Amino acid sequence: MSSSAGLAQLQTIDYLIIFIYFAFVIGVGYRLKKHMVTAGDFFLAGKRIPTWACGIAFMAANLGAIEIMGMAGMASQYGMVTAHFYWLGAIPAMVFLSLLMMPIYYGSGVRSVPEYLQKRFNEHTRAFNAISFAVMTILMSGINLYAMARVLNLLFSWDMNLSIFLAAIIVMAYTCLGGLTSSIYNEVIQFFLIVAGILPITFLGLAHYGILDFTRPPFIITDRLTMEFSNPHMAHMWIQMGTPTNALGVDWIGLAAGLFFVLSFGYWCTDFLVIQRAMAAKDMRASQRAPLIAAFPKIFFPLITVLPGLIAVAVFSGDKFAGVNIPNDMMLPMLMALWYPNGVLGLGLTALMASFMSGMAANVTAFNTVWTYDIYQSYIAADRSDRHYLWMGRAATVAGIVLSVGAAYLVMNFTSIMEYMQMVFSFFNAPLFATFFLGMFWARTSPKGAFIGLVCGTTAAVLHYLFSEVVKVSPEFLPPYLAPFAPLVAALKPYLSYRTVMAGNFWRAVFAFLACFIITVLVSLVTKPKPKEALAGLTWSTRVRYEKDENERWFSNPYVISMVLFVLIVLLNLSFV
């Protein structure tokens, strides 16, 4: 699995930086262990985390290997259109979550997303989501482990197995000790470390191509980078989206419905991984501000993810690297090895490790909460002591990390981190968002309708994936057990053939969402809904209403913050037309 010689050489200063970081995160966990007295302390940080920390942790939970290396890899593959995941997807979804869904989440008093489904609908819906979410978090956690191992193997020839187990042990240590509190504060530290370790790549790249020299026209990023690409549209977001040959392989409808609405809203508005951080805030208004605080650094993160991916394409397509095959997901670490001196290389590598472990810890803390409250307490061991559930939470953390190690080896079969992640989201988050959307904003949604719709939506995603894989095979080459279905395969081929894997993910998400939405509505119309008195705090019309804080400053109002964010994303989109 490893090469004979790495592409970079670590010196004593690099190892020292890495060691200090590992010691620090474990120390934070140990320091916070004494505050983990109750299960609420462990799983929801006692709901006493400051707003600013919740906001940063909200975003840092998403800032794992998937974000850093996956987005850079996508940018090297698809170009500047990758920024759509931020400015068309993430930011609008975070605003929607803040203004319309957090008042319901926080006001309902639930401890997890599946618990909301139990209160709003029934145990069956909760159980189905809890199990599917637990599976999803393990798969996502495995991505972070695998990505770190890939980096250490490529750059330094470290053994893949050793790297996987080292990261797993460190995350296990600080998460078991300090629970969600430890994860949140470590995520805050990791956020600043990631920025400090990776942002120099962007400035070095821009300086390399003279973009920072404002005395030399053209100094516009898109114009300067376009000179370096064989594809003149590589550095633009919108100029090619209306054509059938655009990089993502989707039309306007696929982009708007698949990425903007279903996948982005489905992730940011229903994934307990990030919502858990906002729910740890001290009050409802603070929980609303948490996603918006996170949105401000998020809006500028293409500077350290997308732009380095574009720069890497320009750098590694030169004659100097002719014949060198660099995987897209490895573009960022390769730039580090190329440009960072020792010391700075140690900082950059530590930043990557921080992103890996931040993403992994976020998934593991979400897993242990859902397992303990929504599966173990609900169906296995009810009415046990608080201390017992605290113990189970720590045991679930260990189990989750062990399972993540197994998932890391599963991820090795996929070529792209981001394509793998969006595939997972199309299975789990897309139909779930339809359930939440109807449940929160249509009081008529019945328990039976929600459960049947969610099961059918998930099943639809699975069937879409299977059929889209089958149609890739010519009918005459189908295996014998599928030969009778050759006419069906031929008929479906025009509708399930996609130019890119990402396009398939977008349309699968739309298909799953629509299947869940339509079936939920139809079943709800013919089945009995919950009485209005049972919906207190669980829908928009019955939400808990908070009196306005007279001391709240106008600029901290969530609606004002949201307007500022929308102005920024419009300006950024216009900058990269």
Buried (B, 14 or more C-beta within 10 A) or exposed (E): EBEEEBBBEBEEBBEEBBEEBBEBBBEBBBBBBEBBEBBBBBBBBBBEBBBEBBBBBBBBBBBBBBBBBBBBBBBBBBBBBBBBBBBBBBBBBBBBBBBBBBBBBBBBEBBBBBBBBBBBBBBBBBBBBBBBBBBBBBBBBBBBBBBBBBBBBBBBBBBBBEBBBBBBEBBBBBBBBBBBBBBBBBBBBBBEBBBBBBBBBBBBBBEBBBBBEEEEEEBEBBEBBBEBBEEEBBBBBBBBBEEEEBBBBBBEEBBBBBBBBBBBBBBBBBBBBBBBBBBBBBEBBBBBBBBBBBBBBBBEBBBBBBBBBBBBBBBBBEEEEEEEEBBBBBBBBBBBBBBBEEBBBBBBBBBBBBBBBBBBBBBBBBBBBBBBBBBBBBEEEEEEEEEBBBBBBBBBBBBBBEBBBEBBBBBEEBEBBBBBBBBBBBBBBBBBBBBBBBBBBBBEBBBBBBBBBBBBBBBBBEBBBEBBEBBEBEBEEBEEEBEEBBEBBEEBBEEBEBBBBBBBBBBBBBBBBBBBBBBBBEBBEEBEBBEEEEBEBBBEEBBBEEEEEEEEEEEBBBEEBBEEBEEBBEEBBEEBE
